[in-house]
Amino acid sequence: MPVGFTRRPITPRGNSILTKVVELIDPGTGWWDEQLVNDLFWPEDAATILATHVDENLEDWPTWHFDSKGLFSVKSAYKLAVQIREKEKCRDASGSSLNTSHADTLQWEKIWNMEGVKECWRSLNLEEVRLRLVQYQSGKETVKEILSMTAKDQLKAVVLLWKWWYARNKANVGDKKLTSLEVCDAVLYHIMDLEKLHQCRTPCMKVNGRWEQPPADIYKMNSDASFDVSTKTGGWGFLARGSNGEFLEGGYGYILRASSPL
């Protein structure tokens, strides 16, 4: 149904045995069976159904009716969750109808200015970063701004946002709510771990892969081989070139049995 919050008919099901929309369509005309629709549904539902266009040549496709384009996104799902929560709490009886712009104002414009938010960013010396991010209204713009920061600020901001999101999810399922100080301590702990991991990385040895030509009238042969200790098999190959780099000879082979790399 293209109306209402649930997109379902308001008519009680009663004893109806029909389960599919196609059962409401007259196979002879390819249009709604008006008599059947009027018999099964209340006038409000019947009028909506009969006004809905039917085209048997169009394929069915899934659509998310809480988005104007019929597409599902994290943003549209979040807005829906906020709307359902506000409706259940009945905070404002006069505004019980789902007002998307009100939900946007409530969640997106005020969140950066909440006291707990400011406290965390200040404790981590990220107040300037917060002021840079507060001007953006979309996640895409926020990510672009974070990527333009120094590596140190990037790491702090990303870990803070991640840890905050994690703590919020835990609180939503009934776990203990973390204080601003606990969130900041967790952020610093994870940053310290990441920095230690970065410091412990073994630097890669730079290998000079440039081929050097041999003297005139001298041939140069390069060879390589491999060995798999688990299967005791291996392979080999070689390439011979002259002083000007021209190809002279090459070959490769497979070793079925080998006791060791040597």
MOWO-V323082 format. One record per residue. RES is the residue in three letters. NEAR is the number of other ideal C-beta (glycine too) atoms within 8 Angstrom. Layout:
res:near
RES:NEAR
RES:NEAR
This chain:
res:near
MET:9
PRO:6
VAL:5
GLY:7
PHE:4
THR:4
ARG:8
ARG:6
PRO:8
ILE:7
THR:9
PRO:3
ARG:4
GLY:5
ASN:3
SER:6
ILE:4
LEU:7
THR:4
LYS:5
VAL:5
VAL:5
GLU:7
LEU:11
ILE:11
ASP:8
PRO:5
GLY:4
THR:5
GLY:8
TRP:7
TRP:11
ASP:9
GLU:7
GLN:6
LEU:8
VAL:13
ASN:9
ASP:5
LEU:10
PHE:10
TRP:8
PRO:7
GLU:7
ASP:12
ALA:12
ALA:8
THR:11
ILE:13
LEU:9
ALA:5
THR:8
HIS:3
VAL:8
ASP:5
GLU:5
ASN:3
LEU:5
GLU:3
ASP:3
TRP:4
PRO:3
THR:6
TRP:9
HIS:7
PHE:7
ASP:10
SER:3
LYS:4
GLY:7
LEU:8
PHE:6
SER:7
VAL:5
LYS:7
SER:12
ALA:10
TYR:9
LYS:13
LEU:9
ALA:8
VAL:11
GLN:11
ILE:8
ARG:8
GLU:11
LYS:9
GLU:6
LYS:6
CYS:7
ARG:4
ASP:7
ALA:5
SER:4
GLY:7
SER:7
SER:4
LEU:7
ASN:7
THR:8
SER:6
HIS:8
ALA:13
ASP:10
THR:9
LEU:10
GLN:11
TRP:8
GLU:7
LYS:9
ILE:8
TRP:8
ASN:7
MET:8
GLU:5
GLY:7
VAL:11
LYS:11
GLU:9
CYS:13
TRP:12
ARG:9
SER:9
LEU:11
ASN:6
LEU:12
GLU:9
GLU:6
VAL:12
ARG:12
LEU:8
ARG:8
LEU:12
VAL:8
GLN:5
TYR:8
GLN:4
SER:6
GLY:6
LYS:6
GLU:9
THR:10
VAL:8
LYS:8
GLU:11
ILE:11
LEU:7
SER:5
MET:10
THR:5
ALA:6
LYS:6
ASP:10
GLN:11
LEU:10
LYS:14
ALA:13
VAL:9
VAL:12
LEU:15
LEU:8
TRP:8
LYS:12
TRP:10
TRP:8
TYR:8
ALA:13
ARG:8
ASN:8
LYS:10
ALA:11
ASN:6
VAL:6
GLY:4
ASP:6
LYS:5
LYS:6
LEU:9
THR:6
SER:9
LEU:7
GLU:9
VAL:14
CYS:12
ASP:8
ALA:11
VAL:13
LEU:9
TYR:8
HIS:10
ILE:11
MET:8
ASP:8
LEU:10
GLU:8
LYS:8
LEU:8
HIS:7
GLN:6
CYS:6
ARG:6
THR:4
PRO:4
CYS:4
MET:4
LYS:4
VAL:4
ASN:4
GLY:4
ARG:4
TRP:7
GLU:4
GLN:8
PRO:8
PRO:5
ALA:4
ASP:4
ILE:7
TYR:8
LYS:10
MET:8
ASN:9
SER:8
ASP:7
ALA:9
SER:7
PHE:10
ASP:8
VAL:5
SER:4
THR:5
LYS:8
THR:11
GLY:11
GLY:10
TRP:11
GLY:11
PHE:12
LEU:10
ALA:11
ARG:13
GLY:9
SER:10
ASN:5
GLY:7
GLU:6
PHE:7
LEU:7
GLU:7
GLY:8
GLY:6
TYR:8
GLY:7
TYR:7
ILE:10
LEU:4
ARG:6
ALA:9
SER:4
SER:5
PRO:6
LEU:2
